[in-house]
Structure formats: structure tokens, C-alpha cells
Amino acid sequence: MTLDVRRLGPDDAEPARQLGMEAFGVPSNPPTSPATIDQPGMNWYGAIEDDLLVARLVDREYDAYFGGMPVASGVSRLQLSIEAKAFSGRCLPPCSVTLRSAGR
């Protein structure tokens, strides 16, 4: 099984929403608007295995300060599907490499 980590596009918005609801539960008022990942300052990445989104990660474009020095930060969300939790060690390193290549 091949694990592909890439930036998510518009076609991945609904699977990303479903994964978020799997991780955190369905809201009491489920969304009625179409799913979107087009949000300013947020970059969505996903781990796909056998055409199934098994993990998603959101990189927020902001800097934090540590000791007065700016530190690039921003991973605000990381969800793994139930099936992917067993191999999270395989998901997380490619996500880190993808973020580093994006300059984060």
C-alpha cells in the first residue's frame, strides 16, 4: 500500500470534512453548505492511501514568538482516520517532510 502525502485540492474538501467529523463528532447542526478548504491563511494537506484520505493536517500561516524571536509555527489540526491510527508512524514523517518543503 502506497501512502501519498500532498496538498489537498477542492475535490478533497468533502472527504476532509468527513474525516474531521469522524475525529471530533458530527455537530448538533450538521453543515448544509458545500465543504470547502479554501480558507485564507490555511493550507490543507492529506495522506492518501488506496484513494482514501486517511489523515489530514492544516498548516496555519502565522508566526509565534519564543524569547522575542519569531518561530514559524502553525499546525493547527491533525486528524487520523480510525484505520490510520495503527500506522500513524508512517503518516506523520511524510507530513513533516511536506511541510518543510513548503517552507514551514
N, C-alpha and C positions, 0 to 999 in steps of 0.2 A: 504494500500500500504506500502510495506516494503522498507526502504532505507538501502542499504548496502554500507558501505564505505570501500574500500580495495585498496591495491596497484595494479596498473594496470600491465597487462602482455602483451606479444607480440600480442595476439588476440585482444587487446583493442586499438592497435595503430591507426587503421583506424577510428573507432568511435571518438577517441580523436582528430584526425586531423580534422574531420568533425565539431566537437564541436568548435574547435579553429577558423575554417573558419566561422562558424555561429556567433561567438562572434566578430571577427575582420574583416571579409570580405574575399572573395576569392582573392588571389594575382593576379596581372595582368598576371603573368606567372604561372598558376596553377602547382603544383608539379606533376612530371611524375614518380618519383621514389616511391617505396613502402613506406608506412608510417612506422615509427619506433619510439619507445620510449626508445630505448637502446642508451642513451647518457651519457657519463661519467659525474659523479657529479650531475646527475639529477634523482630524484625519483618521479615517477608519481603516483598519487592517484586519485581515482574516486568515485563518488557517483552514484550508480546504483539503479534504481527503475524500477521494472517490466521489467528487462533485457534491459533497456535503460540507456545509460550513460547520466546523467543529469547535472553532474558537474565534472570538472577536476581541479586538483591542482598539481603544480610542486614544489617540495622542492629541492632547490639548496644546495649542500653541501659546504657551506662556512661560515666563521665567520666574523662578523663585530666587530668594536671596538667602545666602548662608554666610554669615560673618561679613556681611556687607558686599559680598561678591555675587554676581548673577550666576545662577546654575540652571542650565536648561533642564526643564522637567515637564511633566505633563501627562504621563499615562494615567488616565482617569478611570478607565473601565477595562476590565479584563474578565471575560466570561468564557467558560469551557462548557461544552455540552456534557451531559452525563457520561456519554460514551467516551469522550476525550479525556476525562479526568484520570483514567487509568494510564494514559500515556502523556500526561502534561509535561513530563520531562522532555518529550520530543517536540511539543508545541512551542514552549517558551524560548528556547535558544534561537530558532529561526525568527521569531517575532523580534527579539533583541537585535539580531543582525539587520533585519529590515528597518527598524527604527534608526540604527546607527547609520545605515546607508542613506537615510532621509535627512541626516544631519541633526538628529535629536539626541 
